[in-house]
Amino acid sequence: MKPLLSSFSAHRAPLAWVAALSFVVLWYVLAQTTMQLLLQVKPWPSTYARDLSAHLLLGALLFGMARTLPRFMIACATLFTALTLGNALKLSILGGPVAPDDFVAARNMFMLLDGWAFAGAVLMVAAPLVLLGWMMAWRRRSTWINLGLLALGIGLVVSHPAPITQAMDRYFGFSVWDQRANFQMRGLPIHLLQETARNLSRRETPPTREEVGSALAVLNGSIGDNGIQGAVAPVADTGRPQRNLHMIVLESFWDPMVLTASKLSADPIDPAFRALWAETGYSHALAPVFGGYTANTEFEVLCGFPVNRDNVFFEGGLRRDAPCLPKHLADAGYRTLVSHPNSASFWNRINAYRRIGFETYWADKDFELDDMNRSFLSDESLYRQVFERLEPTLSGPTPFFNYVLTYFGHLHYPLNDRRPPVITAAEGHDIVAAYANTMYYKSRELMAFLDTLQQADPDALIVLFGDHPPFLGANFGGYTESGVLASQRGDFTDSMFRTQVETPLVVIDGQRGPLAVGDLPLYQLPALLLALLGDDRPSMMDLATQATDMPSIRPLPGLHLIIDGDQVNACRSGDDAGCQDSTDWLQAIETLRTDIFSGDQHVLLELQAPAASSNDQ
């Protein structure tokens, strides 16, 4: 006799449906309990009923297509567990839930992993797909009916995303700035459906020339018969820049000494860097991201426009060739090159770097991987190899824009035998200790290279900054113990939002030395560098600069910060007091950003700058 479970056919026994749905309830209780205990992730108690209902609905849809109850149980549990675990891990590491863009970016995430972590990630994606195919009763009519209903539902979301989003926002709720709360008030299946509809409804129609003109008017500019007026500098018939520009973007470079609860045994930062940073008045870069998504920092420092969405702009927003900093300098006779010892295609960098004007891209296959900290080439080796290639021509007639993006410093902060740990931390602060030891070597290798570079190129403009603060534990662990951040983004004070994105920034203006530039949103960096190089040609990178007597604006996903010295005001909606002008400014900048990077580029035509030649991807 066949086992009892095998006798439950999806199209025969009503008892099988009771067993299948009971299994979903049991799985749900176990999964929520486990995620709460291990990662402190759970929906709000008031959400459990709707979240369980959504899981039951999905379970019923899957069971209607299953061959047998056992196959359904295995496939359903694997699929639900992969989604639930992936969501909990992202919430713990980055503070936000899984979003539709994460599925697009999954391939890039795999490139950061190795060993058991890589195997586990592949298993989380492959196992549900394989098991779903194994579960399906492909020859049964009801399976195809259910697939047809599923396709109809997907079609409705794709064809009518805006009204679906509005209806779900009214019923399930929506916080524009607190994505964790969005998950907590909805549960995972509803959250994914709601945010998928929102993403589809955001498909941006390229702005018209009139809309671009209105955006420029907000920036105190206009489009007239003679082109853009007011928003950018007039055409100047002066000499072009000749000094070399070296920009070094430092993976997860941050000051761990503020983590007082970790009781670090010594300051891991090289004293030479401390002294250099002090000369800048402890200037900070204000990045668009925390703990990851380095490519968004890159876009800002290379193109001069802010990123304020929780996705990677290089992946979907950069669809046109544009005169960003590399292209702008190349037009002045610079040789532009980028070095990053990671997989060349990570975050779509091959296409992105080409579109913004880099002529040469050295990636992992272009370097001798001779000094590895697990999967990451040491900064010492990276700097040495870059310098060996540049040194013969540094003093030649062709100026360089040398852009270096380091790789050493990624989670989980591994070190090799040449770099033994020298810093200890309090019990239970192991990840802070690992990070501090990484910073010990990272800061010293940086200063050794800086000394070599300045001796060889004393007049160069050199820029050093961290791409984002590091991840130091689930739910902002590592920070919370010292009161630096709260455990949830929804509990952040206004100043915590700035702390979450600030990293050390050093600008060295040749023999003039380090400059005090204050706390600088990174999208304002390109315009500053062009001014220091003496390049006063019209540039799209002037558009997002603010007057020196105005507060700085740091857009972030779902909100923006108004920063005036030590004062920080977090604008969580356009209705916040004192936020209307900055909200209008941000909307205007978004219009111009869309026009330049995925639209008809009216701004570039008016600037009489080299317009893009390629079409949408």
C-alpha positions as CSV (number, residue, x, y, z in Angstrom):
1,M,0.0,0.0,0.0
2,K,1.3,3.5,-0.8
3,P,2.0,5.8,2.1
4,L,-0.9,7.9,3.2
5,L,0.6,11.2,2.0
6,S,1.2,9.8,-1.5
7,S,-2.4,8.9,-1.7
8,F,-3.5,12.5,-1.4
9,S,-3.9,13.5,-5.0
10,A,-4.3,17.3,-5.6
11,H,-7.3,16.6,-7.8
12,R,-9.0,13.9,-5.8
13,A,-9.1,14.1,-2.0
14,P,-10.7,17.1,-0.3
15,L,-8.7,16.0,2.8
16,A,-5.5,16.7,0.8
17,W,-6.5,20.4,0.7
18,V,-7.0,20.5,4.4
19,A,-3.6,18.9,4.8
20,A,-1.9,21.2,2.3
21,L,-3.3,24.4,3.9
22,S,-2.6,23.1,7.4
23,F,1.0,22.6,6.3
24,V,1.2,26.2,5.2
25,V,0.0,27.4,8.6
26,L,2.5,25.2,10.4
27,W,5.3,26.4,8.2
28,Y,4.3,30.0,8.7
29,V,4.3,29.7,12.5
30,L,7.7,28.0,12.5
31,A,9.2,30.5,10.0
32,Q,8.1,33.6,11.8
33,T,9.3,32.2,15.2
34,T,12.7,31.3,13.7
35,M,13.2,34.7,11.9
36,Q,12.3,36.5,15.1
37,L,14.6,34.5,17.3
38,L,17.6,34.5,14.9
39,L,17.4,37.9,13.1
40,Q,14.8,39.9,15.1
41,V,12.6,40.2,12.0
42,K,8.9,39.9,12.1
43,P,5.7,41.7,10.9
44,W,3.6,43.7,13.3
45,P,1.2,41.5,15.3
46,S,-1.7,43.2,13.6
47,T,-0.3,42.0,10.3
48,Y,-0.1,38.3,11.0
49,A,-3.7,37.6,9.8
50,R,-3.3,39.2,6.4
51,D,0.2,37.9,5.9
52,L,-0.9,34.3,6.7
53,S,-3.9,34.7,4.4
54,A,-1.6,35.8,1.6
55,H,0.6,32.8,2.2
56,L,-2.5,30.5,2.2
57,L,-3.7,32.0,-1.1
58,L,-0.3,31.3,-2.7
59,G,-0.2,27.9,-1.2
60,A,-3.7,27.1,-2.6
61,L,-2.6,28.3,-6.0
62,L,0.5,26.1,-5.9
63,F,-1.3,23.0,-4.6
64,G,-3.9,23.4,-7.4
65,M,-1.0,22.7,-9.8
66,A,0.8,20.0,-7.7
67,R,1.1,16.4,-8.6
68,T,1.0,15.1,-5.0
69,L,0.8,16.5,-1.5
70,P,4.4,15.5,-0.6
71,R,5.8,17.3,-3.7
72,F,3.8,20.4,-2.8
73,M,5.1,20.4,0.8
74,I,8.7,20.2,-0.3
75,A,8.4,22.8,-3.1
76,C,6.2,25.2,-1.1
77,A,8.4,25.1,2.0
78,T,11.5,25.7,-0.1
79,L,10.1,28.6,-2.0
80,F,8.6,30.3,1.1
81,T,11.7,29.7,3.1
82,A,14.0,31.2,0.5
83,L,11.9,34.4,0.2
84,T,11.4,34.7,4.0
85,L,15.1,34.1,4.8
86,G,16.3,36.4,2.0
87,N,14.0,39.2,3.2
88,A,15.2,38.7,6.8
89,L,18.8,38.8,5.9
90,K,18.4,42.0,3.9
91,L,16.5,43.7,6.7
92,S,19.2,42.7,9.1
93,I,22.1,43.8,6.9
94,L,20.9,46.8,5.1
95,G,17.8,47.8,7.1
96,G,15.3,47.4,4.3
97,P,13.2,44.5,3.0
98,V,13.5,42.7,-0.2
99,A,12.3,44.8,-3.2
100,P,11.7,44.0,-6.9
101,D,15.0,45.5,-7.9
102,D,16.8,42.9,-5.7
103,F,15.7,40.1,-8.1
104,V,17.3,42.1,-11.0
105,A,20.5,42.7,-9.1
106,A,20.8,39.1,-7.7
107,R,23.5,38.2,-10.2
108,N,25.7,41.0,-8.9
109,M,25.2,39.9,-5.3
110,F,26.5,36.4,-6.2
111,M,29.7,38.0,-7.4
112,L,30.5,39.2,-3.9
113,L,30.2,35.8,-2.3
114,D,32.4,32.7,-2.2
115,G,32.6,29.4,-0.5
116,W,29.6,28.3,1.6
117,A,27.9,31.8,1.3
118,F,28.0,31.5,-2.5
119,A,26.7,27.9,-2.5
120,G,23.9,28.9,-0.1
121,A,22.9,31.9,-2.2
122,V,22.8,29.7,-5.4
123,L,20.8,27.1,-3.6
124,M,18.3,29.7,-2.4
125,V,17.6,30.7,-5.9
126,A,17.9,27.4,-7.8
127,A,16.2,25.0,-5.4
128,P,12.8,26.7,-5.4
129,L,12.8,26.9,-9.2
130,V,13.8,23.3,-9.7
131,L,11.4,22.0,-7.1
132,L,8.5,24.0,-8.5
133,G,9.1,22.4,-11.9
134,W,9.3,19.0,-10.2
135,M,6.1,19.6,-8.3
136,M,3.9,20.7,-11.3
137,A,1.3,18.3,-12.8
138,W,2.1,19.6,-16.3
139,R,-0.5,17.3,-18.0
140,R,-3.4,18.2,-15.9
141,R,-5.9,20.8,-17.2
142,S,-6.3,22.5,-13.8
143,T,-2.6,23.3,-13.8
144,W,-2.9,25.3,-17.0
145,I,-6.0,27.0,-15.8
146,N,-4.2,28.1,-12.6
147,L,-1.2,29.2,-14.7
148,G,-3.6,31.2,-16.9
149,L,-5.1,32.9,-13.8
150,L,-1.6,33.7,-12.6
151,A,-0.7,35.1,-16.0
152,L,-3.9,37.2,-16.0
153,G,-3.0,38.6,-12.6
154,I,0.5,39.5,-13.7
155,G,-0.9,41.1,-16.8
156,L,-3.3,43.3,-14.8
157,V,-0.4,44.5,-12.6
158,V,1.8,45.2,-15.6
159,S,-1.0,47.0,-17.6
160,H,-2.5,49.0,-14.6
161,P,0.2,49.5,-12.0
162,A,-0.7,53.0,-10.9
163,P,-4.4,52.3,-9.8
164,I,-3.3,49.0,-8.2
165,T,-0.6,50.8,-6.3
166,Q,-3.0,53.5,-5.2
167,A,-5.6,51.0,-4.0
168,M,-3.1,48.9,-2.1
169,D,-1.5,52.0,-0.5
170,R,-5.0,53.0,0.8
171,Y,-5.8,49.5,2.1
172,F,-2.4,48.2,3.3
173,G,-0.6,51.5,4.0
174,F,2.6,53.0,2.6
175,S,5.5,55.0,4.2
176,V,7.6,56.8,1.6
177,W,10.7,56.8,3.9
178,D,10.4,53.7,6.1
179,Q,10.5,50.5,4.0
180,R,10.9,48.3,7.0
181,A,7.6,49.5,8.3
182,N,6.1,48.9,4.9
183,F,7.0,45.2,5.2
184,Q,5.9,45.1,8.9
185,M,2.4,46.4,8.1
186,R,1.9,44.2,5.0
187,G,3.8,40.9,5.3
188,L,6.1,39.7,2.6
189,P,3.8,38.5,-0.3
190,I,1.7,41.7,-0.2
191,H,4.8,43.9,0.2
192,L,6.4,42.3,-2.9
193,L,3.2,42.7,-5.0
194,Q,2.6,46.3,-3.8
195,E,6.2,47.4,-4.5
196,T,6.3,45.6,-7.9
197,A,3.2,47.6,-8.9
198,R,4.9,50.8,-7.6
199,N,8.1,50.1,-9.6
200,L,6.1,49.5,-12.8
201,S,4.0,52.7,-12.2
202,R,7.3,54.6,-11.9
203,R,8.3,53.9,-15.5
204,E,9.5,57.4,-16.4
205,T,8.3,59.1,-19.5
206,P,11.1,61.3,-20.8
207,P,10.4,64.9,-19.9
208,T,9.5,67.3,-22.7
209,R,11.5,70.5,-23.4
210,E,8.8,72.5,-21.6
211,E,9.1,70.3,-18.5
212,V,12.9,70.6,-18.6
213,G,12.4,74.4,-18.8
214,S,10.2,74.3,-15.8
215,A,12.7,72.3,-13.9
216,L,15.5,74.8,-14.8
217,A,13.3,77.6,-13.6
218,V,13.3,76.1,-10.1
219,L,17.1,76.2,-10.3
220,N,16.9,79.9,-11.2
221,G,17.6,79.2,-14.8
222,S,15.6,79.1,-18.1
223,I,15.8,78.0,-21.7
224,G,15.8,80.9,-24.0
225,D,16.6,81.4,-27.7
226,N,20.3,81.3,-26.8
227,G,20.2,78.2,-24.7
228,I,20.2,77.7,-20.9
229,Q,20.5,80.9,-18.9
230,G,21.3,81.2,-15.2
231,A,21.4,77.6,-14.2
232,V,25.0,77.0,-15.4
233,A,28.0,79.2,-16.0
234,P,28.3,81.0,-19.3
235,V,30.6,79.8,-22.0
236,A,34.2,80.9,-21.1
237,D,36.9,81.1,-23.6
238,T,39.7,80.3,-21.2
239,G,42.4,77.7,-21.0
240,R,41.6,74.1,-20.2
241,P,42.7,72.1,-17.1
242,Q,46.1,70.3,-17.3
243,R,46.7,68.9,-13.8
244,N,46.2,65.2,-13.1
245,L,43.2,64.2,-11.1
246,H,43.4,61.1,-8.8
247,M,40.2,59.9,-7.2
248,I,40.4,57.0,-4.8
249,V,37.1,55.5,-3.6
250,L,37.7,53.5,-0.5
251,E,35.5,50.5,0.2
252,S,33.7,50.8,3.6
253,F,36.2,53.4,4.8
254,W,34.9,54.8,8.1
255,D,36.1,55.8,11.6
256,P,35.3,53.0,14.1
257,M,36.5,54.9,17.1
258,V,33.0,56.4,17.6
259,L,31.9,52.9,18.6
260,T,32.7,53.4,22.3
261,A,30.9,50.3,23.5
262,S,33.2,48.1,21.4
263,K,36.2,49.2,23.5
264,L,38.7,48.9,20.8
265,S,42.2,48.1,22.1
266,A,43.8,50.8,19.9
267,D,42.9,53.3,17.3
268,P,43.0,51.4,14.0
269,I,43.3,54.4,11.8
270,D,46.9,55.3,10.7
271,P,48.0,58.4,12.6
272,A,49.2,59.9,9.4
273,F,45.7,59.7,8.0
274,R,44.3,61.2,11.3
275,A,46.6,64.1,10.9
276,L,45.7,64.6,7.2
277,W,42.0,64.4,7.9
278,A,42.4,66.9,10.8
279,E,43.9,69.4,8.3
280,T,40.6,69.3,6.4
281,G,38.6,70.1,9.6
282,Y,37.4,66.5,9.5
283,S,35.4,66.9,6.3
284,H,32.9,64.3,5.5
285,A,31.4,62.8,2.3
286,L,27.7,62.3,2.5
287,A,27.0,59.2,0.5
288,P,23.6,58.1,-0.9
289,V,23.9,54.6,0.6
290,F,24.7,52.6,3.7
291,G,26.5,49.2,3.8
292,G,26.4,48.5,0.1
293,Y,25.3,49.7,-3.4
294,T,28.7,51.3,-4.0
295,A,27.7,52.0,-7.6
296,N,25.2,54.7,-6.5
297,T,28.1,56.6,-4.8
298,E,30.1,56.2,-8.0
299,F,27.3,57.6,-10.1
300,E,27.1,60.7,-7.9
301,V,30.8,61.4,-7.8
302,L,31.2,60.9,-11.5
303,C,28.0,62.5,-12.9
304,G,27.0,65.1,-10.3
305,F,23.4,64.1,-9.8
306,P,21.9,62.6,-6.6
307,V,20.5,59.1,-6.3
308,N,17.5,58.9,-4.0
309,R,16.0,55.5,-4.8
310,D,16.7,52.1,-3.3
311,N,18.1,50.6,-6.5
312,V,21.3,50.8,-8.5
313,F,21.3,53.6,-11.0
314,F,23.9,52.0,-13.2
315,E,21.6,49.0,-13.7
316,G,18.5,50.8,-15.0
317,G,18.7,54.5,-14.9
318,L,21.8,55.1,-17.0
319,R,20.6,54.5,-20.6
320,R,22.3,57.2,-22.6
321,D,25.8,58.4,-23.1
322,A,26.3,61.5,-21.1
323,P,29.1,64.0,-20.5
324,C,29.9,63.1,-16.9
325,L,33.2,63.9,-15.3
326,P,35.3,61.4,-17.3
327,K,33.7,62.5,-20.6
328,H,34.0,66.2,-19.7
329,L,37.7,65.8,-18.9
330,A,38.3,63.6,-22.0
331,D,37.0,66.5,-24.1
332,A,39.7,68.6,-22.6
333,G,42.4,66.2,-23.6
334,Y,42.5,64.0,-20.5
335,R,43.2,60.3,-20.6
336,T,40.5,58.7,-18.4
337,L,40.9,55.3,-16.8
338,V,39.2,53.3,-14.0
339,S,40.7,50.5,-11.9
340,H,38.6,48.1,-9.9
341,P,39.8,44.5,-9.3
342,N,36.3,43.0,-9.2
343,S,34.4,41.3,-12.0
344,A,34.2,43.7,-14.8
345,S,30.4,43.4,-15.3
346,F,29.4,43.9,-11.6
347,W,26.7,46.5,-11.3
348,N,26.7,46.8,-15.1
349,R,30.0,48.7,-14.9
350,I,31.2,47.8,-18.4
351,N,28.3,49.6,-20.0
352,A,28.1,52.3,-17.3
353,Y,31.8,53.3,-17.5
354,R,31.6,53.4,-21.2
355,R,28.5,55.6,-21.2
356,I,30.0,58.2,-18.9
357,G,33.3,58.5,-20.8
358,F,36.0,56.3,-19.4
359,E,38.4,55.2,-22.1
360,T,40.1,52.4,-20.2
361,Y,38.7,50.0,-17.6
362,W,41.0,47.7,-15.7
363,A,39.1,45.0,-13.9
364,D,40.0,41.7,-12.1
365,K,41.4,40.0,-15.2
366,D,43.7,42.9,-15.8
367,F,45.5,42.6,-12.4
368,E,47.8,40.0,-11.0
369,L,45.8,38.6,-8.1
370,D,48.9,38.2,-6.0
371,D,47.9,39.4,-2.5
372,M,44.4,38.2,-1.8
373,N,42.3,38.6,1.4
374,R,40.0,35.7,0.5
375,S,38.3,37.0,-2.6
376,F,39.6,40.6,-2.4
377,L,42.8,41.9,-3.8
378,S,44.6,44.0,-1.2
379,D,44.8,47.7,-1.6
380,E,48.6,47.5,-1.4
381,S,48.7,45.3,-4.5
382,L,46.1,47.3,-6.3
383,Y,47.9,50.6,-5.7
384,R,51.2,49.2,-6.7
385,Q,50.0,47.8,-10.0
386,V,48.1,51.0,-10.9
387,F,51.1,53.1,-10.1
388,E,53.4,50.9,-12.2
389,R,51.2,51.5,-15.2
390,L,50.8,55.2,-14.7
391,E,54.3,56.3,-13.5
392,P,56.0,56.4,-16.9
393,T,53.5,58.9,-18.2
394,L,52.5,60.9,-15.1
395,S,54.7,63.8,-16.1
396,G,53.9,63.6,-19.8
397,P,51.9,66.1,-21.9
398,T,48.6,64.2,-21.5
399,P,46.8,64.8,-18.2
400,F,45.1,61.8,-16.4
401,F,41.9,61.3,-14.7
402,N,42.9,58.3,-12.6
403,Y,39.8,56.7,-10.8
404,V,40.6,53.9,-8.4
405,L,37.8,51.9,-6.7
406,T,39.2,49.6,-4.0
407,Y,37.8,46.2,-3.3
408,F,39.5,45.2,0.0
409,G,37.2,46.1,2.9
410,H,34.1,44.1,2.0
411,L,32.1,42.1,4.5
412,H,33.1,39.8,6.2
413,Y,36.4,41.7,6.5
414,P,38.8,38.8,5.9
415,L,42.6,39.1,6.3
416,N,45.3,36.9,5.0
417,D,48.4,35.6,6.8
418,R,50.4,38.8,5.9
419,R,47.8,40.8,7.9
420,P,47.3,39.3,11.3
421,P,44.8,40.9,13.7
422,V,46.3,43.6,15.9
423,I,43.1,45.2,17.4
424,T,40.8,43.5,19.9
425,A,37.3,44.5,20.9
426,A,34.9,43.8,23.8
427,E,33.3,40.4,24.0
428,G,30.5,40.0,21.6
429,H,31.8,42.7,19.2
430,D,33.7,40.3,16.9
431,I,32.5,41.9,13.7
432,V,33.6,45.4,14.9
433,A,37.0,43.9,15.7
434,A,37.3,42.3,12.3
435,Y,36.4,45.7,10.7
436,A,38.8,47.6,12.9
437,N,41.6,45.3,11.8
438,T,40.7,45.8,8.2
439,M,40.8,49.5,8.7
440,Y,44.2,49.2,10.4
441,Y,45.7,47.8,7.2
442,K,43.5,49.7,4.8
443,S,44.5,53.1,6.2
444,R,48.2,52.3,6.3
445,E,48.3,51.0,2.7
446,L,46.4,54.1,1.6
447,M,48.9,56.5,3.3
448,A,51.9,54.6,1.8
449,F,50.4,54.9,-1.6
450,L,49.5,58.6,-1.1
451,D,53.1,59.3,-0.1
452,T,54.4,57.6,-3.3
453,L,51.8,59.4,-5.5
454,Q,52.5,62.9,-4.1
455,Q,56.2,62.5,-4.6
456,A,55.7,61.5,-8.2
457,D,52.8,64.0,-8.9
458,P,53.1,66.8,-6.4
459,D,50.7,69.2,-8.3
460,A,47.9,66.7,-8.7
461,L,44.4,67.1,-7.4
462,I,43.8,64.1,-5.1
463,V,40.5,63.0,-3.6
464,L,40.0,60.2,-1.0
465,F,36.7,59.2,0.5
466,G,34.7,56.2,1.8
467,D,32.0,54.9,-0.5
468,H,29.6,54.2,2.5
469,P,29.8,53.2,6.2
470,P,30.3,49.5,6.9
471,F,27.8,46.9,7.8
472,L,28.6,45.8,11.4
473,G,25.8,43.5,12.3
474,A,22.1,42.8,12.0
475,N,19.7,45.6,12.6
476,F,22.5,48.2,12.7
477,G,24.3,46.1,15.4
478,G,27.7,47.5,16.2
479,Y,26.3,51.0,16.0
480,T,23.3,50.6,18.3
481,E,25.3,49.5,21.3
482,S,27.2,52.8,21.2
483,G,24.0,54.9,20.6
484,V,25.3,55.9,17.1
485,L,22.2,54.5,15.4
486,A,18.9,53.1,16.4
487,S,18.1,49.5,15.6
488,Q,15.4,50.4,13.0
489,R,15.5,53.2,10.5
490,G,12.0,54.3,11.6
491,D,13.5,55.2,15.0
492,F,16.4,57.3,13.7
493,T,16.7,60.9,14.8
494,D,17.4,63.5,12.1
495,S,21.1,63.5,13.0
496,M,21.3,59.7,12.8
497,F,20.3,59.8,9.1
498,R,23.4,62.0,8.5
499,T,25.6,59.7,10.6
500,Q,24.3,56.7,8.6
501,V,25.8,58.1,5.3
502,E,28.9,60.1,6.3
503,T,32.5,58.9,5.7
504,P,35.9,60.6,5.8
505,L,36.6,63.0,2.9
506,V,40.0,64.4,2.0
507,V,40.6,66.7,-0.9
508,I,44.3,67.6,-1.6
509,D,44.8,70.5,-3.9
510,G,48.3,69.8,-5.1
511,Q,50.9,71.7,-3.2
512,R,48.2,73.9,-1.5
513,G,47.5,70.8,0.6
514,P,44.3,69.5,2.1
515,L,41.1,71.7,1.9
516,A,38.3,72.1,4.4
517,V,35.2,71.4,2.4
518,G,32.9,70.5,5.2
519,D,30.2,67.9,5.0
520,L,29.7,67.5,1.2
521,P,26.9,65.5,-0.5
522,L,28.8,63.5,-3.0
523,Y,26.9,64.6,-6.0
524,Q,28.4,68.0,-5.5
525,L,32.0,66.7,-5.7
526,P,32.4,66.8,-9.5
527,A,31.6,70.5,-9.7
528,L,34.0,71.3,-6.9
529,L,36.8,69.3,-8.6
530,L,36.2,71.1,-11.9
531,A,36.5,74.4,-10.1
532,L,39.7,73.4,-8.4
533,L,41.1,72.3,-11.8
534,G,40.2,75.7,-13.2
535,D,37.8,74.2,-15.7
536,D,35.0,76.8,-16.2
537,R,33.5,75.2,-19.3
538,P,29.7,74.8,-19.1
539,S,28.9,71.5,-17.4
540,M,25.8,69.6,-16.6
541,M,27.5,68.9,-13.2
542,D,26.8,72.5,-12.2
543,L,23.1,71.9,-12.2
544,A,22.8,70.2,-8.9
545,T,25.1,72.5,-6.9
546,Q,23.7,74.8,-4.3
547,A,24.8,78.3,-3.5
548,T,27.5,78.6,-0.9
549,D,25.2,80.4,1.5
550,M,22.4,77.8,1.2
551,P,22.0,74.6,3.3
552,S,23.1,71.4,1.6
553,I,20.5,68.8,0.5
554,R,21.2,65.1,0.9
555,P,18.5,63.1,-0.8
556,L,18.0,59.5,0.5
557,P,15.4,56.8,-0.4
558,G,12.1,58.1,0.9
559,L,13.4,61.4,2.4
560,H,16.0,64.1,2.2
561,L,18.2,65.9,4.7
562,I,18.6,69.7,4.9
563,I,22.1,70.2,6.4
564,D,23.2,73.6,7.7
565,G,26.4,73.2,9.7
566,D,25.6,71.0,12.7
567,Q,21.8,71.4,12.1
568,V,20.0,68.6,10.3
569,N,16.4,68.5,9.3
570,A,15.1,65.2,7.9
571,C,12.2,65.9,5.4
572,R,10.1,62.8,5.4
573,S,7.4,64.3,3.2
574,G,6.8,67.5,1.2
575,D,4.4,68.7,3.9
576,D,7.2,68.9,6.5
577,A,7.7,72.4,7.8
578,G,10.5,74.1,5.9
579,C,10.8,71.4,3.3
580,Q,8.8,72.7,0.4
581,D,11.6,74.5,-1.3
582,S,14.0,71.6,-1.0
583,T,11.3,69.2,-2.2
584,D,10.7,71.4,-5.3
585,W,14.4,71.5,-5.9
586,L,14.7,67.7,-5.7
587,Q,11.8,67.2,-8.1
588,A,13.4,69.5,-10.6
589,I,16.8,67.7,-10.3
590,E,15.0,64.4,-10.8
591,T,13.4,65.8,-14.0
592,L,16.8,66.9,-15.3
593,R,18.4,63.6,-14.3
594,T,15.8,61.6,-16.3
595,D,16.2,63.9,-19.3
596,I,19.9,63.5,-19.4
597,F,20.4,59.8,-18.5
598,S,17.3,58.2,-20.1
599,G,15.4,60.9,-22.0
600,D,15.9,63.2,-25.0
601,Q,18.7,65.2,-23.4
602,H,17.2,68.6,-23.9
603,V,19.6,70.0,-21.3
604,L,22.6,68.8,-23.2
605,L,21.4,70.2,-26.5
606,E,20.9,73.6,-24.8
607,L,24.3,73.5,-23.2
608,Q,25.8,72.9,-26.7
609,A,27.8,70.1,-25.2
610,P,28.5,66.8,-27.0
611,A,25.1,65.1,-26.9
612,A,24.7,61.3,-26.5
613,S,24.9,59.2,-29.6
614,S,23.4,55.9,-28.4
615,N,19.8,55.0,-27.9
616,D,18.1,53.2,-25.0
617,Q,19.5,49.9,-24.0
